[in-house]
Amino acid sequence: MIAPPSLRIGFGVSGPLGQFWFREAELRAVIRQALDGGVTHFDTAPFYFDAEKRLGAALAGAAVFISTKTGTRRHGRRLVKDFSATAIREDVAESRRRLGRPSLDLLYLHGPTIAEIEAARPVLDALKREGRICAIGVCGEGEPLAHAVGTGFDAIMGAYNVLDRRHEEIFAEAKRQGVLTVAVAPLAQGLFDPRFNRPRTLSDLWRLARARVRGRYPPAAIAAARRALGDADPAAAALGFVLSNRDIDIVMTTTTKPGHLAATLAAAPLSGERCKALNRLSLDPELRRS
Ligand SMILES: NC(=O)c1ccc[n+]([C@@H]2O[C@H](COP(=O)([O-])OP(=O)(O)OC[C@H]3O[C@@H](n4cnc5c(N)ncnc54)[C@H](OP(=O)(O)O)[C@@H]3O)[C@@H](O)[C@H]2O)c1
């Protein structure tokens, strides 16, 4: 069983933070700020470009928890799925090397089907016995995520925010069973920011382009969420909404900006009244996407 951290905010090193054009010194500064702010849980993945290597270097010697993933590989511009035992073993060896750690605190299967989860189980158990990984989890959506609960996995990672409430029951059941629950996309990958469509940095442009390609949330729902979250501090309200759900152990977010991180670190659960108002935003299941 993984002990939940006392500060429920986690920091993900992904997206622009792993790209060659994002200065490593800036990444180190935000990671330093996160550490100083009490963050103890970091997340990354081999397919987030140079993220693992950069995170490993920035956290060298720090007594913190790092999760990473397996099952998705970058082949040039394409992402390819591979949950074979050989691929998982290779990924674990490479992640340990890049992170500079003898063992991985937590390894998630990234976006598996139920069949892929079951096929991967023997190699995951073996890697645990060998001491190469300490804990295993599933990062994904819907049925595979539900399947991970109660079948020997230590953690689940899934999307959760004011618009996307699909995994609420799965998180609740996981919490009952002592499985670590990690919510991603608490800020809908930046879309709740009213300035999202007015990029100021290369990272902003990158995220805008990614959102246009993915088109994950209906524009009308985003507009409604922005209105309901208000102008004062929409990110703090969106994070506060997720923090208000006690079934969530860790709210995993990310940022390239020290000012945004300061707001994130100050986020706190919302009042019942405020949550009730935001509850109305929840999308119909068929519209919900992470
Ligand atoms: N979402 C997924 O599908 C997924 C899947 C697997 C794992 N993860 C993990 O989850 C982590 C979190 O990523 P996410 O994209 O899901 O997180 P998120 O919290 O939904 O979105 C992060 C985005 O919000 C912006 N932001 C952060 N703080 C802000 C603030 N105070 N005000 C306005 N904008 C703010 C950031 O841009 P700025 O740089 O401009 O602040 C960034 O674009 C990842 O790093 C990764 O480790 C996510």
The ligand as an SDF file (V2000), in Angstrom:
LIG
                    3D

 48 52  0  0  0  0  0  0  0  0999 V2000
   -3.9400   14.7470  -18.7260 N   0  0  0  0  0  0  0  0  0  0  0  0
   -3.5660   13.5250  -19.0580 C   0  0  0  0  0  0  0  0  0  0  0  0
   -4.1310   12.9200  -19.9930 O   0  0  0  0  0  0  0  0  0  0  0  0
   -2.4500   12.8290  -18.3050 C   0  0  0  0  0  0  0  0  0  0  0  0
   -2.2550   11.4850  -18.5490 C   0  0  0  0  0  0  0  0  0  0  0  0
   -1.2640   10.8340  -17.8510 C   0  0  0  0  0  0  0  0  0  0  0  0
   -0.5060   11.5100  -16.9320 C   0  0  0  0  0  0  0  0  0  0  0  0
   -0.6760   12.8300  -16.7220 N   0  0  0  0  0  0  0  0  0  0  0  0
    0.1630   13.4810  -15.7090 C   0  0  0  0  0  0  0  0  0  0  0  0
   -0.5510   14.5470  -15.1300 O   0  0  0  0  0  0  0  0  0  0  0  0
    0.2610   15.7230  -15.1190 C   0  0  0  0  0  0  0  0  0  0  0  0
   -0.6420   16.9120  -15.1350 C   0  0  0  0  0  0  0  0  0  0  0  0
   -0.9180   17.2910  -16.4620 O   0  0  0  0  0  0  0  0  0  0  0  0
   -2.3150   17.7980  -16.9470 P   0  0  0  0  0  0  0  0  0  0  0  0
   -2.1160   18.4460  -18.2490 O   0  0  0  0  0  0  0  0  0  0  0  0
   -3.2680   16.7060  -16.8210 O   0  0  0  0  0  0  0  0  0  0  0  0
   -2.5970   18.9280  -15.8170 O   0  0  0  0  0  0  0  0  0  0  0  0
   -3.6640   20.0910  -15.7000 P   0  0  0  0  0  0  0  0  0  0  0  0
   -3.5200   20.5740  -14.3070 O   0  0  0  0  0  0  0  0  0  0  0  0
   -5.0150   19.6720  -16.1530 O   0  0  0  0  0  0  0  0  0  0  0  0
   -3.1800   21.1920  -16.7360 O   0  0  0  0  0  0  0  0  0  0  0  0
   -1.9390   21.7740  -16.6990 C   0  0  0  0  0  0  0  0  0  0  0  0
   -2.0500   23.0070  -17.5910 C   0  0  0  0  0  0  0  0  0  0  0  0
   -2.6650   24.0620  -16.8380 O   0  0  0  0  0  0  0  0  0  0  0  0
   -1.8810   25.2350  -16.9000 C   0  0  0  0  0  0  0  0  0  0  0  0
   -1.8440   25.7930  -15.5480 N   0  0  0  0  0  0  0  0  0  0  0  0
   -1.2570   25.2680  -14.4510 C   0  0  0  0  0  0  0  0  0  0  0  0
   -1.4520   26.0540  -13.3730 N   0  0  0  0  0  0  0  0  0  0  0  0
   -2.1730   27.1210  -13.8120 C   0  0  0  0  0  0  0  0  0  0  0  0
   -2.6690   28.2800  -13.1860 C   0  0  0  0  0  0  0  0  0  0  0  0
   -2.4660   28.5150  -11.8800 N   0  0  0  0  0  0  0  0  0  0  0  0
   -3.3720   29.1580  -13.9410 N   0  0  0  0  0  0  0  0  0  0  0  0
   -3.5910   28.9310  -15.2540 C   0  0  0  0  0  0  0  0  0  0  0  0
   -3.1220   27.8530  -15.9100 N   0  0  0  0  0  0  0  0  0  0  0  0
   -2.4300   26.9460  -15.1910 C   0  0  0  0  0  0  0  0  0  0  0  0
   -0.5130   24.8220  -17.3590 C   0  0  0  0  0  0  0  0  0  0  0  0
    0.0300   25.7830  -18.2500 O   0  0  0  0  0  0  0  0  0  0  0  0
    1.1870   26.8220  -17.7910 P   0  0  0  0  0  0  0  0  0  0  0  0
    2.4620   26.1540  -18.0820 O   0  0  0  0  0  0  0  0  0  0  0  0
    0.9010   28.0040  -18.6420 O   0  0  0  0  0  0  0  0  0  0  0  0
    0.9680   27.0920  -16.3360 O   0  0  0  0  0  0  0  0  0  0  0  0
   -0.7770   23.5510  -18.1200 C   0  0  0  0  0  0  0  0  0  0  0  0
   -1.0280   23.8600  -19.4740 O   0  0  0  0  0  0  0  0  0  0  0  0
    1.1800   15.5630  -16.3240 C   0  0  0  0  0  0  0  0  0  0  0  0
    2.3340   16.3280  -16.1760 O   0  0  0  0  0  0  0  0  0  0  0  0
    1.4490   14.0920  -16.2880 C   0  0  0  0  0  0  0  0  0  0  0  0
    2.5140   13.8250  -15.3800 O   0  0  0  0  0  0  0  0  0  0  0  0
   -1.6570   13.5110  -17.3850 C   0  0  0  0  0  0  0  0  0  0  0  0
  1  2  1  0
  2  3  2  0
  2  4  1  0
  4  5  1  0
  4 48  2  0
  5  6  2  0
  6  7  1  0
  7  8  2  0
  8  9  1  0
  8 48  1  0
  9 10  1  0
  9 46  1  0
 10 11  1  0
 11 12  1  0
 11 44  1  0
 12 13  1  0
 13 14  1  0
 14 15  2  0
 14 16  1  0
 14 17  1  0
 17 18  1  0
 18 19  2  0
 18 20  1  0
 18 21  1  0
 21 22  1  0
 22 23  1  0
 23 24  1  0
 23 42  1  0
 24 25  1  0
 25 26  1  0
 25 36  1  0
 26 27  1  0
 26 35  1  0
 27 28  2  0
 28 29  1  0
 29 30  1  0
 29 35  2  0
 30 31  1  0
 30 32  2  0
 32 33  1  0
 33 34  2  0
 34 35  1  0
 36 37  1  0
 36 42  1  0
 37 38  1  0
 38 39  2  0
 38 40  1  0
 38 41  1  0
 42 43  1  0
 44 45  1  0
 44 46  1  0
 46 47  1  0
M  CHG  2   8   1  16  -1
M  END
$$$$
